[in-house]
Amino acid sequence: MNQFPFLLARRFFGTMATDKTSARLALICFTSIALGSCALLVTTAIVNGFRRVTNDVMQSVHPDITLQAFDRTPLSYKKISAVLKKEFTPGCTTHTPFATESVLVQSKNSDDISHLATIEGINPTTDQLVRKLPLSFGQNNQNLAQILAKKEIIIGKALAEELTLTIGSSLSLLHATNLHLRSQSITFEKESVTVGGIFKTGLDDIDRALIICSLDLFDELFPETGITQIGIHCAPHTNLKTTAQQLGKRFKLDAYAWHELYPAFNEAMALENYALIIIIILVTSITSLTIASLLSLFLFQKRHTLAILRAMGIPQRLITQSFLLVGTILVFGAQVTGCLMAIAISLLLEKGKLIALPDAYYISYLPAELDIVTVVTILAIGSIVGFGICWLTARQNTSLSVMTALKSE
């Protein structure tokens, strides 16, 4: 008797080969659930892909955490570096010094000095360990350290296009000489430099108004400024907000994580999470209704068979278990099929770069990223909900009166 639910479920699946109505109902249900799961996972993959790309773009420009004085005064880099290595490892893996000031940029073939930019002096060796700027250096395969060692600069693509500059072009930087003096006038000095590289992040305010040079060149232009900021790279899965608070408290400095610079971006990510929750609820609801409809129709079609089984003394509990098994197999099989379809589509979108995107986005193609945790979570949610709906539907429909079922025939 313990094998009865499995035998009856196997029998019902066997009759689908000859019963076209039952087979059609099962196919419609299977396809609907599979497509729903596939659509849900592909949507999640695209959202995760855009989130990954956006994070990569932001973190290619900004370190995970930045330390600076509240009044922008110079920092004692050596002392802070020693404390970071002693007290904040392994959470804070690497760090680098940099300094920022403002300059006016003038092309060699123009008298226009209206282009205001931020110039950032960096240590090219340690800076590459903290962030990954998307750089292009032209020929000779030179690296960042080699370019900046020759007192060349790196500018954003948008700024280069505005000034009609290419790699190897010369330009002038106009920098103030009396930054720390109170005066009604300001004096500028002109420094001729060469473009050694161009970067493109996709962030217009960065590509249009950032110039990168070595700390040596920066010190020549602004000898009194010193190190104004320290960029810190953290280990994966580190809570950046908590770590920034600990750093700020320890050094009595302004410490902030990169995402605090973009509150609108954080709000957009929160809205995406809400949208995903709504989509999951909608798809799960549609799947539940599909399962309930199929089982109800299937059980209604088999009501005469159910009545005969009840009349023969088969307990209602075993009949309910049989139809619960039928529904569970259909639901789980459809969920797995949908997940496999979603994985294949996501790989095609990511590896094949099938759908091109306009320049307004941070990436040239539609990204998609699926991880095993997301797939298992969606599969588990769909299977649990499907099992619950199957149980409720089977329990309600198999409780039909034997006399009523036989009279209807």
C-alpha positions in Angstrom: 0.0 0.0 0.0 2.9 2.3 0.6 3.8 2.1 -3.1 0.3 2.9 -4.3 0.8 6.7 -4.7 3.8 6.1 -7.0 2.1 3.4 -9.0 -1.0 5.5 -9.5 1.1 8.5 -10.5 3.0 6.4 -12.9 -0.3 5.1 -14.4 -1.6 8.7 -14.8 1.5 9.7 -16.6 1.2 6.7 -18.8 -2.3 7.5 -19.8 -1.1 10.9 -21.1 0.4 9.2 -24.1 -3.1 8.2 -25.3 -5.2 10.8 -23.6 -4.6 13.9 -25.8 -6.6 16.2 -23.5 -4.6 15.3 -20.4 -1.3 15.5 -22.4 -2.3 18.9 -23.7 -3.1 20.2 -20.2 0.2 18.9 -18.9 2.2 20.4 -21.8 0.5 23.8 -21.3 1.2 23.8 -17.6 4.8 22.6 -18.0 5.5 25.2 -20.7 3.9 28.0 -18.7 5.9 27.2 -15.5 9.2 26.8 -17.5 8.8 30.1 -19.3 7.8 31.9 -16.1 10.9 30.6 -14.3 13.1 31.4 -17.3 11.8 34.9 -17.6 12.3 35.5 -13.9 15.9 34.3 -14.0 16.8 36.2 -17.1 15.4 39.4 -15.7 17.4 38.8 -12.5 20.5 38.1 -14.6 20.2 41.3 -16.5 19.6 43.4 -13.4 22.7 41.7 -11.8 24.7 42.3 -14.9 23.9 46.0 -14.9 24.6 46.2 -11.2 28.0 44.5 -11.7 28.9 46.8 -14.6 27.9 49.9 -12.7 29.9 48.9 -9.6 32.9 48.2 -11.8 32.7 51.6 -13.4 32.3 53.4 -10.1 35.1 51.5 -8.5 37.4 52.0 -11.5 37.4 55.7 -10.5 37.0 55.7 -6.7 38.7 53.5 -4.1 36.6 51.4 -1.8 37.2 53.9 1.0 38.7 57.4 1.0 40.4 59.1 3.9 40.7 62.9 4.0 40.9 65.7 6.5 37.7 67.6 7.2 39.5 70.9 6.3 41.4 69.4 3.4 44.8 69.9 5.1 47.7 67.6 4.2 47.8 64.1 5.8 50.7 62.4 7.4 50.7 59.5 5.0 53.6 57.5 6.5 52.0 57.4 10.0 48.6 56.6 8.7 50.0 53.9 6.5 51.8 52.2 9.4 48.6 52.2 11.5 46.6 50.8 8.5 49.0 47.9 8.1 49.1 47.2 11.8 45.4 47.6 12.9 43.2 47.2 9.8 44.5 44.1 8.1 43.3 41.9 6.5 40.1 44.0 6.0 42.0 46.9 4.4 44.3 45.1 1.9 46.1 48.0 0.1 46.2 51.8 0.2 47.6 54.6 -1.9 48.2 58.3 -1.5 46.9 61.0 -3.8 46.3 64.7 -3.9 43.9 66.9 -5.8 43.7 70.5 -6.9 42.1 72.5 -9.7 43.7 73.8 -12.9 42.7 75.5 -16.1 43.4 73.5 -19.3 44.4 75.2 -22.6 45.1 73.6 -25.9 48.2 74.6 -27.7 46.3 75.8 -30.7 43.7 77.8 -28.8 43.5 80.8 -26.5 40.4 79.4 -24.7 41.1 78.9 -21.0 37.5 78.2 -19.9 38.1 74.4 -19.3 38.3 73.9 -15.5 39.5 70.5 -14.5 40.6 68.6 -11.4 44.2 67.4 -11.4 45.0 64.3 -9.3 48.5 63.3 -8.4 48.9 59.6 -7.8 51.5 56.9 -7.0 51.1 54.8 -10.2 52.5 51.6 -8.6 50.1 51.5 -5.6 47.2 53.2 -7.3 46.7 50.3 -9.7 46.2 48.0 -6.7 43.4 50.2 -5.4 41.4 51.0 -8.5 41.4 49.9 -12.2 41.1 52.9 -14.5 40.2 51.9 -18.1 43.3 53.4 -19.8 44.6 53.4 -23.3 48.3 54.4 -24.0 48.6 54.0 -27.7 51.6 52.1 -29.0 54.7 50.7 -27.4 52.6 48.9 -24.7 53.7 51.3 -22.0 52.2 51.0 -18.5 50.9 53.7 -16.1 54.2 54.0 -14.2 56.3 54.5 -17.4 53.9 57.1 -18.7 53.7 59.2 -15.5 57.5 58.9 -14.9 58.0 61.0 -18.0 55.9 63.8 -16.6 53.1 63.0 -19.0 49.4 63.2 -18.0 46.3 61.1 -18.5 43.0 62.8 -19.4 39.4 61.7 -19.9 38.1 61.0 -23.4 35.4 63.7 -23.3 38.0 66.3 -22.3 40.3 65.1 -25.1 37.5 65.4 -27.7 36.6 68.9 -26.5 40.2 70.1 -26.9 40.8 67.9 -30.0 43.7 66.2 -28.2 45.2 62.7 -28.9 47.9 60.7 -27.3 51.1 62.7 -27.8 49.4 66.1 -28.0 50.7 69.0 -26.0 48.6 71.2 -23.8 49.1 73.8 -21.0 48.0 73.7 -17.4 47.3 77.0 -15.7 47.6 76.6 -11.9 47.3 79.2 -9.2 50.5 80.2 -7.3 48.9 81.7 -4.2 46.3 79.2 -3.1 46.8 79.8 0.6 46.9 83.6 0.5 44.0 86.0 1.0 44.1 88.3 -1.9 41.9 90.2 -4.3 43.9 88.9 -7.3 45.2 85.5 -8.3 48.3 84.7 -10.3 48.6 81.7 -12.7 51.6 79.9 -13.9 51.6 77.9 -17.1 53.0 74.4 -17.3 53.4 72.5 -20.7 52.6 68.8 -20.5 52.0 66.0 -22.9 49.0 63.6 -23.1 50.4 60.2 -22.4 47.1 58.3 -22.1 43.3 58.6 -22.3 40.7 56.9 -20.1 37.0 56.4 -20.5 34.8 55.5 -17.5 31.4 56.4 -18.9 30.9 58.9 -16.1 30.7 62.3 -17.8 31.8 64.4 -14.9 34.9 62.2 -14.6 35.7 61.9 -18.3 35.3 65.6 -18.9 37.0 67.1 -15.8 39.7 64.8 -14.5 43.5 64.9 -15.2 45.8 62.3 -13.7 49.5 62.9 -13.2 52.3 61.6 -11.0 52.8 62.9 -7.4 56.2 64.2 -8.5 54.6 66.5 -11.1 51.8 67.4 -8.8 54.4 68.5 -6.1 56.1 70.7 -8.7 52.8 72.4 -9.5 51.5 72.6 -6.0 54.4 72.3 -3.5 52.4 73.4 -0.5 49.4 71.0 -1.0 50.9 67.7 0.1 48.9 64.4 0.3 45.3 65.3 0.7 43.6 61.9 0.5 44.3 58.2 1.0 42.5 55.6 -1.1 41.9 52.2 0.5 41.1 48.9 -1.1 39.2 46.4 1.0 38.9 42.6 0.9 35.9 41.1 -0.7 32.7 41.0 1.4 34.0 43.7 3.7 31.3 46.0 5.1 32.5 49.3 3.6 30.2 51.5 5.7 31.2 50.0 9.0 34.9 49.9 8.1 34.8 53.6 7.0 33.2 54.5 10.4 36.0 52.7 12.2 38.7 54.4 10.2 37.1 57.8 10.7 36.9 57.2 14.4 40.5 55.9 14.7 42.2 58.7 12.7 39.7 61.5 13.4 39.4 62.0 9.7 36.6 62.1 7.1 36.2 58.5 5.9 33.6 57.5 3.3 32.9 54.6 1.0 32.6 55.1 -2.7 28.8 54.5 -2.9 28.3 57.4 -0.5 29.3 59.7 -3.3 26.3 58.6 -5.4 23.1 58.6 -3.2 21.0 58.5 -6.4 22.7 55.3 -7.4 21.9 53.7 -4.0 18.3 54.7 -4.3 18.2 53.2 -7.8 19.6 49.9 -6.5 16.9 49.9 -3.8 14.2 50.4 -6.4 15.6 47.6 -8.5 15.4 45.3 -5.5 11.7 46.3 -4.9 11.0 45.7 -8.6 12.6 42.3 -8.5 10.4 41.4 -5.5 7.3 42.5 -7.3 8.3 40.5 -10.4 8.9 37.4 -8.3 5.5 37.8 -6.6 3.8 38.2 -10.0 5.5 35.2 -11.7 5.0 33.0 -8.7 1.3 34.0 -8.6 0.9 33.1 -12.3 2.7 29.8 -11.8 0.5 29.0 -8.8 -2.7 29.7 -10.8 -1.5 27.6 -13.7 -0.7 24.7 -11.4 -4.1 25.0 -9.6 -6.0 25.2 -13.0 -4.2 22.2 -14.4 -4.7 19.9 -11.4 -8.3 21.0 -11.1 -9.1 20.2 -14.7 -7.1 17.0 -14.5 -8.8 15.8 -11.4 -12.2 16.8 -12.8 -11.5 14.7 -15.9 -10.5 11.7 -13.7 -13.4 12.1 -11.2 -15.0 8.8 -12.4 -11.7 7.0 -11.8 -11.3 8.6 -8.4 -14.8 7.6 -7.4 -14.2 3.9 -8.4 -11.0 3.9 -6.4 -12.8 5.3 -3.4 -15.6 2.7 -3.8 -12.9 0.0 -3.8 -11.8 1.2 -0.4 -8.7 3.1 -1.3 -8.1 5.8 1.3 -8.5 9.4 0.2 -5.1 10.2 1.7 -3.3 7.8 -0.8 -5.2 9.3 -3.7 -4.3 12.8 -2.6 -0.7 11.8 -2.3 -0.8 10.3 -5.9 -2.0 13.5 -7.5 0.3 15.6 -5.3 3.2 13.5 -6.7 2.0 14.1 -10.3 1.8 17.9 -9.7 5.2 18.0 -7.9 7.0 16.1 -10.7 5.5 18.5 -13.3 6.3 21.6 -11.3 9.9 20.6 -10.4 10.6 19.4 -14.0 9.3 22.6 -15.4 11.3 24.7 -12.9 14.6 22.9 -13.8 13.9 23.3 -17.5 13.2 27.0 -17.0 16.5 27.4 -15.1 18.5 25.6 -17.8 16.9 27.8 -20.4 17.7 30.9 -18.4 21.4 29.9 -17.9 21.7 29.3 -21.7 20.2 32.7 -22.5 22.3 34.5 -20.0 25.5 32.9 -21.3 24.5 33.9 -24.9 23.8 37.5 -23.8 27.1 37.8 -21.8 29.5 35.9 -24.0 27.9 36.5 -27.4 27.1 40.2 -26.7 24.0 39.8 -28.9 22.2 43.0 -28.0 24.1 46.4 -28.5 23.3 49.3 -26.2 23.7 53.1 -26.9 26.4 55.2 -25.5 24.2 56.4 -22.7 25.0 53.2 -20.8 28.2 52.2 -19.1 28.6 49.2 -21.4 28.3 48.5 -25.1 26.2 45.4 -24.8 23.4 44.0 -22.7 25.1 42.3 -19.7 23.7 39.2 -17.8 25.1 37.5 -14.8 23.7 34.5 -13.0 25.3 32.8 -9.9 24.5 29.5 -8.4 22.9 31.1 -5.3 20.3 33.0 -7.4 19.5 29.9 -9.5 19.0 27.7 -6.4 17.0 30.4 -4.6 14.5 30.9 -7.5 14.3 27.1 -8.0 13.6 26.6 -4.3 11.0 29.3 -4.1 9.2 28.0 -7.2 9.3 24.4 -6.0 8.0 25.2 -2.5 5.2 27.4 -3.8 4.3 24.8 -6.4 4.3 22.0 -3.9 1.9 24.0 -1.6 -0.5 24.7 -4.4 -0.4 21.1 -5.6 -1.2 19.9 -2.1 -4.1 22.3 -1.6 -5.6 21.6 -5.0 -5.3 17.8 -4.7 -6.7 17.8 -1.2 -9.8 19.8 -2.2 -10.6 18.0 -5.4 -10.1 14.5 -4.2 -12.6 15.0 -1.5 -15.5 14.7 -4.0 -18.4 12.6 -2.9 -18.3 9.1 -4.5 -22.1 9.1 -5.2 -21.9 12.6 -6.8 -19.0 11.5 -9.1 -20.7 8.3 -10.2 -24.1 10.0 -10.9 -22.3 12.6 -13.1 -21.2 9.8 -15.3 
